[in-house]
């Protein structure tokens, strides 16, 4: 009996009695499984199913139809073996029924995992990611769908059905259509010119208006060679949904964003859809969700956004981790225990320059740790929201609210500063603590721990593409390199881990 030296074989006994023209006897076959990671899963599936062959011509065609449309979810159909399946369908049932059966089973299970939990473990793309990998019950799900003759229904129900994901799916289709049209020459101003300001003239305006019309930011490309108010508003809309300064000036950053090709946007959207599928299980309908890539936060209740705010998140060197947890305590007037990394890198040099630094910033030593007393100058502000995580990060108020007015809000050591901490505290503490009562506790100046009667899930995500409720497609730069790392993981390339240091604790 032949056995490949580089793999392992699994004897799959597929005895099957003919039950019609669409099905035929399966021969006892030895199917080569090599060292694939899904070997155990497939073996479990066949044990669960029984001894019969599984796939009829009808169910094989149904599966192929679904797999062939996986590009609607940003995944190439070829990654599910559609070429091989098409060959099997064209050739008919043939004689290698066990091999055909295994091919279809493997493709179906792979697709089910991909749509329910993503194709890779997100934590493998960086040290500062703590999203537990979900293992969906694809074996029992597929077996039940086949036995109950509802395979197509089951396959169609696998991808996320949330409004956020469906809007990404629509954005993918829109940008795929743009890519199919071609004709995306780079926009440029006249030689030596760096920007085009409102009211100024330029020969590039016709091409600029055309680009804005194609992207949906401008209704019509009518106009002369002057940057008129209508076109300025379109530029501002474009800038807004790309996280750029909303000044209506066509400068280097705005031009660069306008020149990103639809093909590049398709890849970016597909990566975010992949990330969404991986994280979907960690995002219940009621949650606090931080988008580190956009430096924003939203409180969802039963799937509806009820509170939005800006945030300040980590710098490129100290990126905010990606994680999920449960907020269980709101701390009023929190002291700040200064992490050693911040003390060594920032505070110790400041003390050398100014011996009175600690006194001026209301800091003192306690049991070998530097602590900042609660108060208006405290780096955590007046409210802190605690949740367990491997990185000792949390949501908190700030003593520098002016930073929220900036478009560049990547300024922290990893923690998340909130624009509206009091509003969030009122929502989380519900009827137990009114806004007036919380404000009175803050005014008292004493540190107080306020337990939340119903713990609130919190998700710190990283969406470089997201779509607003009104259909506005928003793009953000891959500031932490997480899109690039995920793309490399999906290509099975050498993995570039997170660019920044691992965040162990943070504060200001």
N, C-alpha and C positions, 0 to 999 in steps of 0.2 A: 504494500500500500504506500502510495507516494505521500511524503510529508515535506513541506518546504523547510529548509534549514533555518530560515530567518523568522519563522512565525510559529504559531500554534494553530492546531486544527480543532474544530469542535464538530462532533458528529451530531447532526441535526436529523432526527428521524421524523420524516414527514410522510406518514402513511395517510392516504386520502382515498376515499371511495367516490367514484364518479357519481355526480348528482345532476348531470345535464351537459349540454354541449359546451357551455362556457367553462366547465371544470373538467379536469382529467386526473388520472391517477398520478400521485407523486411517487417517484422512486426513492428508495433509501439512498441518501446522498451525504457525502462528506463535504461540508462547507468550510472553506478556509477563512478564518477570522483574523489571523495574524495577531498583533499585540494592540489592536484598537481599544480605545478606552470604553467603547460602547459594547464590548463583547458580553460582559456580565448582564447588562441591561437587556440585550437581545435574547440571551439565553433565558432570562427571567420571563420575558414576554412569551416565548414559545412554551415554557412550562405553564404559564398562566393560561395560554390559549388552548393547549391540548395538542393532539397529534396531527390534526388536519392541516393541510395547506390552507393559506389564508386568503390570498388575493385572487379574485376573479378578474376577468377582463373589465367588467364594469367598475369595480372598486379601484383597479389600477388606473383606469382612465380618469376617474374622479380625483384620485390623488394627484395625477399628473397635471390636471387642470388647475388645481390649487397651487401646486409648486411652481407652475409656469408663471404665476402672477405674484410671486414673492417680491418681485422688483417694486411693487406698489408699497412695500414696507422697507425699501432700501436694501434688500438682500438679493444678490444675483441668483436666479433660479439654478444656475449651474452648480452652485454650492450644495444643492440637494440632490445632485446626480440626475438632473432632468435629461441630459443627453443620453445617458445609459438607459434610462427608463423609456425614452422615446424609441430607442433601438429595440428594446424588448417588445414594446407595443407594436412596432412595425413588423417584427419578425413573427409575432404570434406567440402562442404558449410554448411551442418548441418542446425540447426534451429536458432541458435543465430547469425543471420547475422549482427545485429547492433553491437554486441560485437566484432565480427571478424573485421568488418569495422573499428571500433574505434582502435583496436589493430594495424592494418596495418597503419592507418593514423598517429597514435602517433609515431610509429617506423620510418615512412618516414620523418616526420617533425623533429624528434630528430636527425636522421642521417644527414639531410640537414643542420641543425644548427651546428652540430659537425664538418662537413667537411668544412663549409664556415666560421665559426667563433669560433670554439672550443667548448668544453663542459662546460667550467667554465669561470668565470670572473677573468682574471689574477690579477686584482687589489686586489682581495680578498686574495691573497697569500702573501701580504706584504704592509706595509704602504708607501713604497717608489716606488710605481709603478703607473704611470699615462698614461696608454694606454686605450683610450676610448673603451668601449664595443660596438661592432657593432652588430646590429640586422638585419640580412639579411632577405630579403622578401621571406621567405620560404613558407608562406601560399599561396601567389599568384603564386609563382613559381611552387609548387606542383600541384595546381589546373590547371594551364595552361598546364603542362606536361601531366597530365592525360587526359585533354580534347582534346589535340592535338595528343594523342597516341605516345608520345615520352618520356615516363617515364624513360626507361633505359638510353637514351641519356642524359637526364637532370641529373640523379643521377650520372652518370660517370663524368660529367663535374663539379661537385661540389667541389672536393678537389683542392687545389692550383695546378697550372700547371707551376709554375716557375721552372727554372733549379735547383735552390737551394733546393726546396722541392722534386723534382723528384730524385735528387741525394741522399737525405736523405732516400727516399723510397727504393732505390737500396741498400744503406748501411744496412738498416733494413733487407732486404731479405738475404744479405750476412751473417750477423751475426746470423740470425735465422737458416740458413743452418749450420753454425758452431755449434750452440747450439744443433741442431738435431743430429749431429755426436757424441756428448758426448766426453768422453775421454779428460778431461781438468785438469789433476793433477797439483797441485802447483809446480812451479819450485823453486829449492833451490840450493844454493851453498854448498860446504862442511862445516861441522860443524865448527863454529868459524871464518868462512871467511865472510867478509863484501862485497867484490867486486871482479870482474873479469875484469882485464885490458887487452887492446890489447897486444897480444903476449904471455899472460899467458896461462897456461894449467888448465883444469878442467874436471872432469868426467861429469859435467852437460851440456857440450857443445852439445851433441847429442840431448838432450831434448830441449835445447835452440834453436837450429837450426830448429827443428821440429815445435816449436811454431811460430817462425818467418816465416817459410814457410806457415803455415796455415793462418797466418794473412796477407800474401801477401808482407811482407817486404824482404823476401829472396827467390830466385828462386829455389834453391836446397839445400837439407840438407847434401850435400857431404862435408866432411872435417874430420880432426882428432880431437884430444883433445886440440888443441891450438886455441885461439881466433885469427883467421886469418883475413887479410884485408877485404875479401869479407863479412865475418860475421860482422866485425866491421862496415862496411858501412850499413849493414842491421839494426844493433842496432841503429846507428845514425838516420836512416830514421824513425825507430820506435819512438825514442826519440823526433824527430822533430814534428811528428804528434800527440804527446801527450803533447806537451808544456814542455818537460824536457830539461835539459842541454844536448847539443849535443856533448858529449865527447867520445862516443863509449865505455864507461865503464859500465859494468853491475853491478850497485850498488843497494842499497835498494829501491830507488824510481823507477828505471827502472824495477826491479823484481816485485815490487808491481803492476805496470801498466800491466806487462806481465801476471800477475796472475788474473787480473780481468776477470771473466768468460764471455763467449758470452751471457749468459742469462742476466747478469748485463748490458752489452752493449746494448742489445735489449731494456731493460727498459729505458736506458738513451736516446737512439735514439728516442724511442716512445714519451718520455716527450718533447724532442725538436721539434718533429713534431707537437705535441699538441700546444706547444708555438707558433710555426710558423703559424698554422691555426688561432690562436687567434689574432696574430699580422699582418697577411697578409694584411688586409685592410689599415694598417698604413704604409705600405712599398711600396710607388709608385716606378715605374721603375727608375726614377731619384731621387736620395736621397743621403745623407751622412748617412752611417750606422756604428755605433760603436758597436763592440762586447765586452762588458765588461768582459765576462768570459775569453776571449783570449787577452784582452788589445790590440786590433787592430781597425783600422777604414778603411773604403773603400768608395770612391765616385763612385756611379753608375750613368751612363747616359744612358737612354733608356734600362735599364737592364744590361748593360755591365760595368764591373769594369774598371775604367780608372785611378784611383789613389789609391794606397794602402799605408798604413803607420802603424807603431807601435804607441801605446799610453801608457800613464800612467794613471791608473784609481784608484778608491778608495780602501782602505784597507778593511780587513774583518770587522773592527769596524765602518768604515765610507764608506759603499759600494756605488758605483755609482748607482744612481736610474735608473729604466727602464722607458722610456718615449718616446714621439714623439712630435715634434714641427716644427717650421719654422725659419730658420736662415734668418734674414732680415738686419743685420748690421755687418760690420767688423770694429772693433775699432783698430786703429793704435796707438801704444804707450799708452796702457791703464793704468790708475792708478789702484791700487788694494785697495779696501775698505775691510779691514780685518774683517772677521766675528767675532762676539763676542766669539763664542765657541773656535776659534783658538787663539784669544787674551788671553782668560782666561786660556786655557789649555797649551799654548806653549810660547806665547810672554811675558806675564806678569812674569812667572818664569824666563825667559831669562833676562828681565830687572832687576830683583832682583840680578841676578848674575853679570850683566854687565850694569851699569847705562848708558853707551854710546851706548847701543844696537840700540835705535831708530835712532840716528844720523848715526851710521855705516851702517844701512840698509835703509837709506833715507826715514824714516817714520816720520809722523807728525800727530798731532791731528787736526781734522777739524769738528766743530759742534758736538763734542762728539763721533766722529768716527775716528779710527786709519786708516790712509791712507799711502800707499807706493807710492812714486812718480814714474812716468814712467822712464825707463832707463834699462841699461843692467842687473841690479841686481833685477829688478822687478819680482816677482814670477809668473806673468802672461806672462812674456816675452814681445814680441813686437806686438803681434797680439791676438785679442780676437774675438770670433764669438758668437754673442748674439742671444738667442732665448728665448721665454717665456716658463717658466715651473713652476710648483708649488714648485720646490726645489731650485730655484736660482742657477742652475748649468749651465755650458757653456763649450765650447771648447776653448782652448787657447794654446799659445806658452809656452815656459818654459825657465828659466834661468839655467836649469840643464839638458842639452841635453844628457849627458853621461848616464842617466838612461835608455835611449832607447836601449842601448846595453845589458841590463840585461834581463834574462828570467823572473825574478820576478819584474813585473811592477805594482804591486798593492800597491801604495805608496801615493796616493793623499787623499784629504779630501772629494772626491766625484766627483769633476770636472774632465774633460778629457784633459790631455796635449797631444798635437799633435807633431809627429815627423817632419811633413812637412807642417807647417802652411802656409808658403809663397806660396807653390804650390797650396794649397787649396784656398787661397785668390785669386790667379790669375784666377783659374777656376770659382769661384763664381762671381767675379766682371767682368768677361768676357772682352769685348773690351773696357770698360770704364776706366779700370785701368790696364795698362801693368805691368809686373814685375818690370821694371825699375822705373816706376812712384811710385809704392808701396814702393820700396826700398828707393827712394828719400824722401818719406813722413816719413818713419821710421828714416832715417838719420837726418831729421829736428828736431826730438825729441819732437814735439808737439803732443798732443792728437788730433786725428781726427776721426770722425765717417763717414764711407763710406757706404752709403746705397746700398743694392743689388737691382738691378732693377727687378729681378725675384726671389722672395723668394725661398730658398732651403729647402725642407723637410729634417729633421734630425730625425733619429731613434736611440735611445740607447737601444740595445737589449742584450740578454744574451743567447748565444749559447754555450752550453758545448759539442755539437757535430755539426760539419759542414763539408761539403765535397767540396774540391777544384774543379776547372774546370777540372783538369786532373783525377778526381776520387779518389784522396787521401782523406781518411776519417780521420778527425782530432777530437781528444777528448781533453777536458780540465776538470780540477777538478771543482767541484761544490763549489767554494770558498765562495760564499755568501749564500749557502744553499737554493737557489731558486728552484733547481730541487726537493729537498726534500719537500719544501713547496707546490709545484705544485702537486707532487705525493700525498701528504696528502689531498689536496683539492679534487683531483680526487677520492680518496677513501672515501671522506666525513668524514675524521677523524677530531679530534680537530686540529685546524690550528696553526702550528708554524709560527708566523710572522717573518719578517726580523730580522736577528740576530743583525744587527747594529743599531745605532741611526738613527732617521729620519734626512736626510740631508736637512737642510734649506738654507745653503749657503756654499760656499767652495772657495778655492783659491789654495794655494800651494799644 
